[in-house]
């Protein structure tokens, strides 16, 4: 099988790509007949496949016309088609799912079943890890032997990460599987690695939340990263990348307004629960700019009696008490004064034992649910305490429903 030859637009020579399973690149000048290894050759398999398929109907019609002008073009198309057909269809599909580094991904896939397993588009695959290996090969000055590539990709995933210089715990290696092949780029991989390098636990996300570029841009932001809750991250991951700058500006503006323009108070701003909550919080801030204080002197009666049970939760019944709670605990619960006093969509409780915390519930989908349980400086309560609060809320609503 002959090699694929093409002339790069920025060069006065030719590039040769050896057919599968070699997939090595060489280059030579027009006036030279000596080929030199060219590991940094840019090769786009998707573009080549699209070109072959787009010209297929035209080539099939050429034999009907007696013209020698088409012979050269037909021969070039046949060479490209033959090159593409040497690549197994499963490998071709897996490599074309990535945006770049196709030549190195083909060389990795050609080393055997371990590499194909990493490329597999299912739970066995690890796109970020195999993309990291491709980047590693692209940074080398000399061509890497296929035996060395096979030895690397046949190792356990944790060992491959260590050989690449990544300081990852097992949870961090699993976390990187959330990045889809089509989203991977050098900058996206660096951003994902910054979230897990040297850490025992990656950020808490819902099980099916993908690590998309727009979500990574929020998670890696020094101010916005700590404000991302699992449900908010799931919503952000589905947004189009073109809204990245707009969303970051909106979130930063909201944090700055809630902190009163004081950057030292940024950590006291509550995390983001959902896009709907963002709109509500922004509306509250706009109203607070025109109204200096809440137009009620006391809050309505608490929606749930939570003062009996394994934990004692005492309702916060006035705007003044809510403000004092926010100052004592160093968080932003006072921002919910209008939601409690006027809209009646939220209510706040003071937890004394076993942890001193502020509990916030909200009316969602025809029931009251726990949205926040924070200790001083916005530190989350333990999962045992959070689970107990949720069970108490569920029991209190059952009692209220049955009179």
C-alpha angles and dihedrals in degrees: 000000000000123000126255113255126195138158114235114224094236097048140073093218146050135275121212123201113195114225125256129322095025098047092173121150128225134177137202137177122247093250094046132075095195118101119216126198111261109188092167094061113140109232125172112195093184092056092048093050092048090051092051094048094044093053097042097092091047094050091049089058097049096080088062091067125063099227128127091200090084097051096087094046091047091051091050091049092049090052091051093046091049091051092051093046092056090066112084110249093237092053091044092054093045094050094044089058088072123077099225146347088071095151094056092043089055091051090050093049091050092062095078148273096320091061093045088053091056089050094046112120094230141066091300093061130087108193095179093052096048089044089053089053090050091051089048090054091047092056094055118101095214132046113273115227117244089237091061091049091049091049091052100047093044090066123095114275093252091054092048090053091051092048088053090054096252115145098212135155116217089261089055092053090052091046092060091060086077091076110094119223093242092056096050121112131142091265094046092049091049090050092050091048091051089063095056109022109120094356128117094210129036121216115295109256134161115269096256100037109126120215098240123176093253092051091047090053089057097041093051095048110108093224103030099040095075090048095062115106122191095256093046090049090054090053094046093049090064095054122105116260092236089071092058098102093041093050094047091050091049094049094046091049090051093049091049093049093047090049091050092242091297110127091198087066095052092100089057093062112105119250120257115262101181144337089261090056089051090058092047093049092047090050092050090052092050091051092047089055089062098035118051096204142007113281093228129078095203138019124246118264113289112271093222133035104228100157094099123065140051089321128037113224114184118201119240102228107182138045089238092055090048091053091049090050091054092049094047094046095037097231138108104258089125088072088073094062094108092044088055102037103035112014094034091209095124140034133193130216133188116231114203105175147064083007129010104238146136117245123203123192128188136198107245130159093354096308142077116256135181112255102166140015108173135170123205116316091018094291111158120241120243119281090245091057092045092051091049092051091051093051091049091051091050092050093046091054091049090052091048092048093053093046 
